[in-house]
């Protein structure tokens, strides 16, 4: 395939819309824990029902993504959309623990096909010299549903009598996604060299690819970054309650808003500066955030610390993806991009587990100190990514 030169193509914008709609159908389950309680599901089993979704996606990113290519990614996305729509409607009829566990697993399978298929296509339609900006915009499309969907659903509560009505209603947004995917598939089939995209790497090559130092380090660092993010997401409320802070909601509003603004307004900077040093700076800034949160007291500090975390977290995800794009041979870019999503899912699973264990053993002070040490260690490891890197053809 020829190297893309333009960034804002129909394929690029279409995939951003599709991934936005896909994550609208993820964040709509923000109230699932409370809904499971109304069904009489024991508290110790609710986490399993919710977590099975991420576990399914994590395993599939590891085992199935090597078989996704730009040639079959659109078909995978269409199957995923159909699965998610059927699952969304099924919450009207499934109420038992085992039924809901199975439904969440199947739902995770559908979401994986949509997300992994979109990423496989995405890395084939962006120009190498603007990869940082491309992933910055793409990550905003993923972030927006986390900020918007819960607020929208709460404001429409008078139109949504039960959570299953919300889950089913969200799937309607995927109808335009079908048209977008079909249109992208048709346009790509018309391009010269489409048959070359069907090549699948052999396992020996996959092993050699994953064990290359830049690839292995980026997967590790992505997992560490998400472990920090997800543990903070679940633990900050308990810390705020312990400190008597009532405006914890502003923490996520400021942090997420700054992350989105940083990636939209400063997206081009991800390509101007060396991405490896941006990775180092990401972890240093996050470490400063943990130090500040552990030492600054009072409600006023929450918004200030949220600004620090917003800058640090805002730099991370687009840089990991953009740098992985640069250090990967063209044939492995779709696989490596999806392996970063595997590391992301692993981080979302491990973050609350490890963070909760630290708080249980050493309290929030111990958690912040441990997190700061982990971030500084990650910054030190990131230095191995700096310097001269192997150049691959576009």
C-alpha positions in Angstrom: 0.0 0.0 0.0 1.1 3.6 -0.7 2.1 5.7 2.3 -0.7 8.1 3.4 0.2 11.7 3.3 -2.9 13.5 4.4 -4.2 13.1 8.0 -7.8 14.3 7.8 -9.1 11.8 5.3 -12.5 10.1 5.3 -10.9 6.9 6.7 -9.3 8.8 9.6 -12.3 10.8 10.6 -14.6 7.8 10.1 -12.6 5.6 12.3 -12.5 8.3 15.0 -16.3 8.5 14.9 -16.6 4.7 15.0 -14.3 4.4 18.0 -16.2 7.2 19.7 -19.5 5.3 19.3 -17.9 2.1 20.4 -16.8 3.6 23.6 -20.2 5.2 24.1 -21.3 1.6 24.3 -18.6 0.9 27.0 -19.2 3.9 29.2 -23.0 3.4 29.2 -22.4 0.6 31.8 -21.1 3.2 34.3 -24.1 2.2 36.5 -23.8 -1.6 36.1 -22.5 -2.2 39.6 -25.6 -0.6 41.2 -27.9 -2.4 38.7 -26.4 -5.8 39.6 -27.1 -4.9 43.2 -30.8 -4.4 42.4 -30.8 -7.9 40.8 -29.6 -9.4 44.1 -26.1 -10.3 42.8 -23.8 -10.6 45.8 -21.2 -7.8 46.1 -18.3 -10.3 45.8 -19.6 -11.5 42.5 -20.4 -8.1 40.9 -16.7 -7.3 40.4 -16.3 -10.6 38.5 -19.3 -9.8 36.2 -17.8 -6.4 35.5 -14.2 -7.5 35.2 -14.9 -10.4 32.9 -15.4 -7.8 30.1 -11.9 -6.5 30.4 -10.4 -9.9 30.9 -12.0 -11.2 27.7 -10.7 -8.2 25.7 -7.3 -8.6 27.3 -7.0 -12.3 26.2 -8.3 -11.6 22.8 -5.9 -8.8 22.1 -3.1 -11.2 23.0 -4.4 -14.2 21.1 -6.5 -13.0 18.2 -5.0 -9.6 17.1 -2.1 -11.3 15.3 -4.7 -12.6 12.8 -6.2 -9.1 12.1 -5.0 -7.3 8.9 -6.2 -4.2 7.1 -7.8 -6.7 4.6 -10.1 -8.4 7.2 -10.4 -5.6 9.9 -13.6 -4.1 8.4 -15.4 -7.5 8.4 -14.3 -8.0 12.1 -15.7 -4.6 13.0 -19.0 -5.4 11.4 -19.3 -8.7 13.3 -18.3 -6.8 16.5 -21.0 -4.2 15.9 -23.6 -6.9 15.5 -22.5 -8.7 18.6 -22.6 -5.5 20.7 -26.1 -4.7 19.5 -27.4 -8.1 20.3 -25.8 -8.0 23.7 -27.2 -4.6 24.4 -30.7 -5.8 23.7 -30.2 -9.0 25.8 -30.0 -7.2 29.1 -33.8 -7.0 29.0 -33.9 -10.8 29.3 -30.8 -11.9 31.3 -30.9 -11.5 35.1 -28.9 -14.4 36.7 -25.3 -14.3 37.7 -24.2 -16.9 35.2 -26.3 -15.4 32.4 -24.8 -11.9 33.0 -21.3 -13.3 33.3 -21.7 -15.0 29.9 -23.3 -11.9 28.4 -20.4 -9.7 29.6 -17.9 -12.1 28.1 -19.7 -12.1 24.7 -20.1 -8.3 25.0 -16.3 -8.0 25.5 -15.7 -10.2 22.4 -17.8 -7.8 20.3 -16.1 -4.7 21.7 -12.7 -6.3 21.0 -13.6 -6.9 17.4 -14.7 -3.3 17.0 -11.7 -1.7 18.8 -9.0 -4.0 17.4 -10.4 -3.9 13.9 -10.5 -0.1 14.1 -6.9 0.1 15.3 -5.7 -2.2 12.6 -7.2 0.0 10.0 -6.2 3.2 11.8 -2.4 2.5 11.6 -2.7 1.9 7.9 -4.3 5.3 7.1 -2.2 7.7 9.0 1.1 9.4 7.8 4.2 8.4 9.8 5.3 12.0 10.2 2.0 12.9 11.9 1.5 9.7 14.0 1.6 11.6 17.3 -1.1 14.0 16.3 -3.2 11.2 14.8 -3.1 9.2 18.0 -3.8 12.3 20.1 -7.1 12.9 18.2 -7.9 9.2 18.3 -7.4 9.1 22.1 -9.8 12.1 22.5 -12.5 10.1 20.6 -12.0 7.4 23.3 -11.9 9.9 26.2 -15.0 11.9 25.3 -17.5 9.1 26.1 -16.1 8.8 29.6 -16.8 12.5 30.2 -20.1 12.8 28.3 -22.1 9.6 28.5 -22.7 9.3 32.3 -23.8 13.0 32.3 -26.1 12.5 29.3 -27.6 9.3 30.7 -28.3 11.0 34.1 -29.9 14.0 32.4 -32.2 11.6 30.4 -33.2 9.6 33.4 -36.9 10.5 32.9 -36.7 8.8 29.5 -34.8 5.7 30.7 -36.9 3.8 33.1 -34.3 1.0 33.8 -30.6 0.5 33.1 -31.3 -2.1 30.4 -33.2 0.6 28.4 -30.0 2.7 28.5 -27.8 -0.3 27.4 -30.2 -1.1 24.5 -30.7 2.5 23.5 -26.9 3.1 23.3 -26.6 0.4 20.7 -28.7 2.5 18.3 -25.8 4.8 17.9 -23.9 2.0 16.2 -26.2 2.0 13.2 -24.3 4.9 11.5 -21.1 3.1 12.3 -22.1 0.2 10.0 -22.4 2.7 7.1 -19.0 4.2 7.9 -17.2 0.8 8.1 -18.8 -0.4 4.9 -17.8 2.8 3.1 -14.2 2.6 4.4 -14.1 -1.1 3.2 -15.3 -0.2 -0.3 -12.8 2.7 -0.6 -9.9 0.5 0.5 -10.8 -2.3 -1.9 -10.6 0.2 -4.7 -7.0 1.2 -3.8 -4.0 -0.4 -5.6 -2.1 -2.9 -3.5 -5.0 -3.9 -1.3 -4.1 -7.6 -1.8 -0.8 -7.0 -0.1 -2.6 -6.3 3.2 -3.6 -9.9 3.6 -0.2 -11.1 4.7 -0.1 -12.6 8.2 3.2 -12.8 10.1 4.4 -16.2 11.3 4.8 -17.0 15.0 8.6 -16.9 14.9 8.5 -13.3 13.5 5.9 -12.3 16.1 8.1 -13.6 18.9 11.1 -11.7 17.5 9.0 -8.6 17.1 7.6 -8.6 20.7 11.1 -9.3 22.2 12.7 -6.2 20.5 13.7 -3.8 23.3 11.6 -0.8 22.2 8.5 -2.8 21.6 8.8 -4.7 24.9 9.5 -1.5 26.9 6.6 0.4 25.4 4.2 -2.5 26.3 5.5 -2.5 29.8 5.4 1.3 30.2 1.8 1.4 28.8 0.7 -1.1 31.4 2.4 0.9 34.2 0.8 4.1 33.0 -2.7 2.5 32.9 -2.2 0.8 36.3 -1.6 4.3 37.7 -4.6 5.8 36.0 -7.1 3.0 36.8 -6.0 2.7 40.5 -6.4 6.5 40.9 -9.8 6.3 39.3 -11.1 3.8 41.9 -9.2 5.0 45.0 -9.4 8.8 44.8 -12.9 8.9 46.2 -11.9 6.9 49.3 -8.9 9.2 49.9 -11.1 12.3 49.5 -13.7 10.9 52.0 -10.8 10.1 54.5 -9.6 13.7 54.1 -13.1 15.2 54.4 -12.9 16.6 50.8 -16.3 16.8 49.1 -15.4 18.1 45.6 -13.7 15.0 44.3 -15.9 15.1 41.2 -14.0 18.2 40.1 -10.7 16.2 40.1 -11.9 14.0 37.2 -13.6 16.9 35.5 -10.4 19.0 35.5 -8.1 16.1 34.8 -10.1 14.7 31.9 -10.9 18.2 30.5 -7.2 19.1 30.5 -6.2 15.8 28.9 -8.6 16.4 26.1 -7.6 20.0 25.6 -3.9 19.1 25.7 -4.3 16.4 23.1 -6.4 18.6 20.8 -4.6 21.9 21.0 -1.1 20.5 21.4 -1.4 17.4 19.2 1.2 18.6 16.7 3.7 18.8 19.5 3.7 15.0 19.8 5.5 15.0 16.4 7.7 18.0 16.9 9.5 16.8 20.0 11.2 13.4 20.5 8.5 11.1 21.7 10.9 9.1 23.9 11.6 12.2 26.0 7.9 13.0 26.2 7.5 9.5 27.7 10.1 10.3 30.3 8.4 13.6 31.1 5.0 11.9 31.4 6.1 9.7 34.3 8.1 12.5 36.0 5.0 14.8 36.0 2.7 12.0 37.3 5.3 11.3 40.1 5.1 15.0 41.0 1.3 14.6 41.1 1.4 11.8 43.6 3.9 13.7 45.7 1.6 16.7 45.7 -1.5 14.7 46.5 0.2 13.1 49.5 1.4 16.4 50.9 -1.1 19.1 50.0 -4.2 19.2 52.2 -7.6 20.8 51.7 -10.3 20.9 49.0 -8.4 23.6 47.1 -5.6 21.1 46.4 -7.7 18.7 44.5 -8.1 20.9 41.4 -4.4 21.9 41.5 -3.3 18.3 41.7 -5.8 17.5 38.9 -4.0 20.0 36.7 -0.7 18.2 37.3 -2.2 14.8 36.6 -4.1 16.2 33.6 -0.8 17.3 32.0 1.0 14.1 32.8 -1.8 11.8 31.7 -2.5 14.0 28.7 1.0 13.3 27.3 1.0 9.6 27.8 -1.3 7.6 25.6 -0.8 9.4 22.3 3.0 9.2 22.8 3.0 5.5 23.5 1.0 4.8 20.4 2.9 7.2 18.2 6.3 5.9 19.4 5.2 2.3 18.9 4.2 3.3 15.3 7.7 4.7 14.7 9.7 1.7 16.1 7.6 -0.9 14.4 8.2 -2.4 10.9 5.3 -1.6 8.6 4.1 -5.2 8.7 3.9 -5.2 12.5 2.3 -1.8 13.1 -1.3 -3.2 13.3 -0.2 -6.0 15.7 1.9 -3.8 17.9 -0.9 -1.1 18.1 -3.3 -3.8 19.3 -0.7 -5.2 21.7 -0.6 -1.7 23.3 -4.4 -2.1 23.7 -3.7 -5.5 25.4 -1.3 -3.7 27.8 -4.0 -1.1 28.4 -6.6 -3.8 29.3 -4.0 -5.5 31.6 -3.4 -2.2 33.3 -7.2 -1.6 33.8 -7.4 -5.1 35.4 -4.3 -4.8 37.6 -4.6 -1.2 38.7 -7.5 -1.5 41.1 -6.2 -4.9 42.4 -2.7 -3.6 43.1 -3.8 -0.2 44.3 -6.4 -1.7 46.6 -3.8 -4.0 48.1 -1.4 -1.1 48.8 -4.1 0.9 50.5 -5.2 -2.1 52.6 -1.6 -2.7 53.8 -0.1 0.8 54.1 -3.0 3.2 53.7 -3.2 6.0 51.2 0.2 7.5 52.2 1.8 4.1 51.3 -0.1 4.0 48.0 1.1 7.5 47.0 4.7 6.8 47.9 4.6 3.4 46.1 3.0 5.0 43.0 5.6 7.8 43.0 8.4 5.3 43.2 6.8 3.3 40.3 6.5 6.4 38.2 10.1 7.4 38.8 11.3 3.9 38.0 9.2 4.0 34.8 10.8 7.3 33.9 14.3 5.8 34.4 13.4 2.8 32.2 12.0 5.2 29.6 15.5 6.6 29.0 16.4 3.4 27.2 14.0 4.5 24.5 15.9 7.8 23.9 18.8 8.2 21.5 19.2 6.8 18.0 16.4 4.4 16.9 16.2 2.1 13.9 14.4 3.7 11.0 11.8 1.8 9.1 10.4 2.6 5.7 6.9 4.1 5.7 
